[in-house]
Amino acid sequence: MSKTVSESWRTALIGEICNIAIGGTPSRSVSEYWDSTKSFGHPWVSIRDLRKPRIYETSEYITDSGIENSNVKLVKKGTVLMSFKLSVGRVAYADRDLYTNEAIAAFIPKSKNVIFNQFLYQGLQSWNLLENIDQAVKGITLNKEKINLIEALLPPLPEQQKIATILSSVDDVIEKTHAQIDKLKELKTGMMQELLTKGIGHTEFKDSPVGRIPVEWDALLLDSVARRGSGHTPNKAKQEYWNGGIEWVSLSDSSKLDRLYITNTAKKISKLGVENSSAVIHPSGTVVLSRDAGVGKSAILTKDMAVSQHFMAWVCSKKLDKHFLYYVLQLWKPKFEAIAIGSTIKTIGLPFFKKLQIPIPPLQEQERIAKALSSVDVKIFELEDKHTSIEAIKKALMQDLLTGKVRVNIDNKEAAAA
């Protein structure tokens, strides 16, 4: 494979090779424009729908009347879509005829002899979209004029097809892995609902402050079976309070939560930072829960750590298994999100946790329930790690193949097919 781009590659502006169609939004004040039942209308794509490579179902549907009384445009099946406002650069295929809002651009190649549609899909994930950006009040945004100025690097058509085939095969693995993760998460949700409310093998139930539970279970204040604590943020102006080697769980670690254990943190504080603040070092095995931004996210500490004031922390007594508590908090995450209040940062006040009651099965049953749920989590985490690894491979391949750094070999049969 040659490591240089040959003269057969060329650059072109998107506006030279594609027509760009921008969608619209029917009036929200006219209910006749919207099909809330999704039974007779047409799929209408917004940015929140651009989460999978192919879009078939959408969050909202519009009616024929909504189409007639707005500037939405029909997008044919197979068309490449891209978000260009706020979340710039999310790319997907239309998997059926549909419509889009004004934050989504549809790319229609002017000639099949210039750009291969699947190559366009891959290229939009690699080409420099941000060279002509505007910094909008609420974030990064493009417009149709600037989309037309995006510069595409185009190899000959046979090479486009070969590159797209290679990258699409990786996309297929990513998509299948994602589907496996979704199925396991759905299974876990069902298992939590069943095991944490009905237990294992029970036939008789009773009402309790936490809902219907087996008659053998108790409903107790969490404070009666675990020692509750919180944390603090040392003075950020004092450099000697920071980078001292003590793990410190903060909102910066949000992405590390909800994965059963947290093993390290983005920021660390010093012994002086602990001594000169209200920060507390919690022992390994402590269960922590975010009560502010990212409300309801939880984890179990794998080593002694401090936490910020945005977290609650519980050290379980011998009556409460830490893994069981973690999964109860996971089950109740939607409840925590619902009760959080605040205009800027939603938060749950301390009085709520002082009164919080939880179901308490016999300890052996707690352990069995936690073991069953953690076995599913292990499989989810393995697949998520695989997903991350494959995405890294895809990124590296795109860097090589879409820039011409590494060339693909085209045989005569492939050249003729193109």
Disulfide bonds with the S-S distance in Angstrom:
none
